[in-house]
Structure formats: structure tokens, C-alpha cells
Amino acid sequence: MRRREFITLLSGAAAAWPLSTTAQQIERIRRIGVLWPYTEADPDSRSRIASLLQGLRGLGWIEGRNLRFDYRWGASADDPDRIRRYAIELVALAPDVIVAGSGGIAVELKRTSRTVPIVFPTANDPVGFGLVESLARPGGNATGFSGFDSARTDKFPELLKQIVPSLTRVAVIANPNPSRGGGNASLGAIEAAAAPLGIKVSPIDLRDVDAIERGVAGFAGAPNGGLIVPPAALATTHRDVIIKLAARYRLPAIYPLRLFVSDGGLMSYGPDTTDLYPRVAGYVDRILKGEKPGDLPVQFPTKFGLVINLRAARDLGLDVPSILLATADEVIE
């Protein structure tokens, strides 16, 4: 080979190196851990994860091409040992980011690692949990979205009072240890909103089924009562029990998610998860592209919906006011 031909070939190869390297960087497999509080069979779990995957696809992240997912399902807040074990397993895989399915799970992940990036789709009090230093500047390795703020949960007593004008008492099913499944971060806001309406608030322990059953049975002994279920992973885990108890004792109840109403509950007011999870995907995308979780502010959902189950209302002997039906985002017949 002549010297001039060799130099030309070498120059062409050198020019191609950056393109080849860039292509390899774009297509290299990135690893995402998902630690989820509910089972894979849970329809709400499937819906949320599908929404997350769709959001990532829209940003160019395709499972099997440039993404690999490692799932751990059923890390329920009433089984802290399982959460801890799964957190250790996922961190050991050295993922690029972990999506934590609840605030309590995010807390355990942060205890396990201070370096692996964590994104939480819902954490009711991330500052109180110790997940972030502040909402605007999280610091550390965790950021995400807070499911509710006090301006949302304080609507619960008002909405329940509209559908039950005789309401004078509510039981708030909340977790006294919010780092294990959330639930009491909203209690103060609910109490403040209930007082002007002449509604007395009584907390019920959410931590296990026996405590819920005892609490609801004891509360139901007096008239003019209702139930408020603030957002919490444990509440979603125990939703079947809570909904059945509300029906058994004929207690009108308001829940934090549509899922409770589609499963037979009376009404819900909460974030639109189809809007939330594409935004979660956006944070995962930014972290995969090099941004630090500590620099990404904690955000709140932007879309909320009121859902009413007319069949549940009829079973309770309630006539839903037409003005409430008119403002509902969805009415289930």
C-alpha cells in the first residue's frame, strides 16, 4: 500500500471513530430498578408501570434496546423486612436509577444507598420523610413527586359533607408511622378543614388489618359518621378491607384514588396517574442523561379528578346532589 493511500485510509477511520463511539453510547443498555409496593397482578400497578414505559418510549428509551428493567414486586409497607431485602438486592445490581413505588420504599432505598439515584412518583411528605432537604433543592440522591399537598387533602371533608349534609364525625384512616407507608402527613390539614364544618375528626390506625377493623367497628357505633382515607401505600394495599368495612357499617367514604371507586368505594378525589407517570419518565430521562436528582425540584401532580360511584351511593341510601355530579370528572353507574 502506498504511503498516500495509507494516510487517506487512516484519516477516514479516525473520522468514523467519534460517530461509532456516539452510537455505542446512545445504544448502550441502561439499567432501571423498580421497587413496587403492590403485586404485578394488581391492575393499578400494571396501569402505572405501562404509563411509565410509554413515557420513556416517547423519550427514546426502549426496553430491550437501550433499557433493562429489574423489578421487585409486592414490597408492601406492612412487611418492612421484604422492602429492606429488595432494596439491598436492587442497589447491589448498580442500576442507573431506581423508581420507588411509595414514599416508605424511597426512604428504605435512601437508607440503603446515598449514591444510586432514586425517583419517587408519590411521597406525601418528602421533606418530613427525610428524602429531600427541600422541595425546591432536594440535594442528595432522591427526587420525584409528592402525591398531595395540604391544599388538596383539605378538600376531603368538604366533598364528603356535600354528599352527606348530616355528617358530624369522620374517621381518618392514617398510619401513625408515616415512614412505613405514609398516611398521616395530611391529618393536620384534614382536621383544620373539618373544624369550620362542624366535623369532629378521629384517627384510625392503618398499620394492619386488625387495627383497621377494630377502629372502624368502634367508630361506627355512633351516628352521622363517615370515613376519610388520605393517600398512603398501606391504604391502597388494604383497600379491599376498607371498602368492605365502609359498606358493612354503612359509612360514606372518600378515597384518594379512582382505583378505590372502581373497586366499589363511594367517591374519590386524587391525582390523575395517566398525567403523572409520563412526568416521572421525564425525570428518569434527565437523570439518565446526566442530571443529578438533587438538582431536580420535587413537583406536585397538575391534574386531579373527582369520581363518584352512584351504585355505592344508592346502596348507602344517599342522593348525590346534582351540583356535585356536575362537577365530577367521572360518574360510575
CORGIBEL-V538776 format. One record per residue. RES is the residue in one small letter. PSI is psi in whole degrees, 0 to 359 (none if undefined). OMEGA is omega in whole degrees, -180 to 180 (* if undefined). Layout:
RES:PSI:OMEGA
RES:PSI:OMEGA
//
This chain:
m:133:179
r:156:-176
r:317:-178
r:319:179
e:322:179
f:316:180
i:319:179
t:315:179
l:316:-180
l:319:180
s:319:179
g:320:179
a:319:180
a:321:180
a:331:-178
a:339:-177
w:311:-179
p:321:179
l:316:180
s:317:-180
t:318:180
t:316:180
a:319:179
q:323:179
q:318:-178
i:319:-172
e:0:180
r:147:-175
i:124:173
r:149:-172
r:128:178
i:125:173
g:144:176
v:116:178
l:111:-166
w:140:-175
p:342:-176
y:171:-178
t:161:178
e:332:-179
a:344:-178
d:126:-176
p:326:179
d:322:176
s:312:-179
r:318:-179
s:316:-177
r:316:180
i:321:178
a:319:178
s:320:177
l:313:-179
l:321:179
q:318:178
g:320:178
l:321:178
r:321:179
g:340:179
l:6:176
g:8:-180
w:113:-173
i:124:177
e:131:-178
g:341:177
r:302:178
n:9:177
l:143:170
r:135:-180
f:138:172
d:113:-176
y:145:167
r:113:-174
w:159:172
g:31:177
a:64:-174
s:146:-177
a:345:177
d:9:176
d:74:-176
p:330:179
d:321:179
r:317:178
i:314:-178
r:316:-179
r:314:179
y:321:179
a:316:179
i:317:-180
e:314:-177
l:317:179
v:323:-180
a:338:179
l:355:179
a:55:180
p:161:176
d:332:178
v:150:175
i:132:174
v:119:-177
a:123:-173
g:353:177
s:167:178
g:318:179
g:321:177
i:319:178
a:322:178
v:314:-179
e:321:177
l:319:-180
k:328:173
r:325:-177
t:323:-179
s:136:175
r:8:-178
t:323:-180
v:126:180
p:137:-179
i:132:173
v:123:178
f:124:177
p:330:179
t:127:170
a:115:-168
n:335:180
d:71:-173
p:328:177
v:315:178
g:326:177
f:340:-173
g:14:179
l:323:-177
v:157:177
e:323:176
s:163:-180
l:322:-177
a:324:-179
r:85:-174
p:324:-174
g:172:175
g:209:-171
n:16:-178
a:144:172
t:177:180
g:225:-171
f:141:177
s:123:-171
g:321:-178
f:155:163
d:175:-174
s:334:180
a:345:178
r:313:-178
t:338:179
d:355:175
k:343:-175
f:309:180
p:319:-179
e:314:-180
l:319:-180
l:324:179
k:326:179
q:321:-178
i:339:178
v:84:-177
p:335:-179
s:1:-175
l:127:176
t:350:-178
r:142:171
v:143:170
a:127:178
v:113:-178
i:102:-172
a:159:-179
n:120:179
p:347:177
n:84:-169
p:340:179
s:348:175
r:67:172
g:1:174
g:184:169
g:333:-178
n:1:178
a:335:-178
s:353:-172
l:316:-179
g:318:179
a:321:179
i:317:179
e:317:-180
a:323:180
a:330:-177
a:326:-175
a:310:180
p:340:179
l:1:-179
g:30:-177
i:126:176
k:138:-176
v:132:176
s:124:178
p:147:174
i:135:-177
d:124:-177
l:352:-163
r:330:178
d:166:-174
v:317:-179
d:317:180
a:319:178
i:313:-178
e:316:179
r:316:-178
g:314:-179
v:318:179
a:318:179
g:320:-179
f:324:-174
a:356:-178
g:343:180
a:158:-176
p:174:173
n:38:-179
g:161:175
g:172:-179
l:141:170
i:129:180
v:101:178
p:166:179
p:129:179
a:142:178
a:321:-180
l:324:178
a:319:178
t:320:177
t:318:-176
h:22:-172
r:323:-180
d:317:179
v:314:-177
i:315:-180
i:318:179
k:321:178
l:319:178
a:319:178
a:318:-178
r:317:-177
y:8:176
r:51:179
l:116:174
p:139:-173
a:148:173
i:137:-172
y:167:-175
p:347:-174
l:150:177
r:327:-178
l:321:180
f:322:-178
v:319:178
s:337:177
d:4:174
g:356:179
g:166:-174
l:305:-176
m:157:178
s:153:172
y:117:-175
g:178:-176
p:150:176
d:106:-175
t:337:177
t:336:175
d:328:-172
l:313:-169
y:330:169
p:329:176
r:325:173
v:317:177
a:324:178
g:322:177
y:320:177
v:316:179
d:315:-178
r:323:177
i:318:178
l:333:-180
k:5:170
g:352:179
e:153:-178
k:138:178
p:323:-178
g:344:179
d:355:-177
l:116:-175
p:147:173
v:133:-179
q:167:176
f:155:174
p:150:-180
t:343:-179
k:128:177
f:152:-178
g:145:174
l:125:-179
v:134:-178
i:135:178
n:105:-177
l:328:179
r:317:177
a:322:178
a:316:179
r:320:180
d:331:179
l:0:-179
g:29:-177
l:140:170
d:113:-178
v:125:-180
p:142:-178
s:327:-180
i:328:178
l:321:177
l:324:-179
a:330:-179
t:350:-179
a:142:176
d:335:179
e:138:176
v:120:179
i:124:-177
e:none:*
//
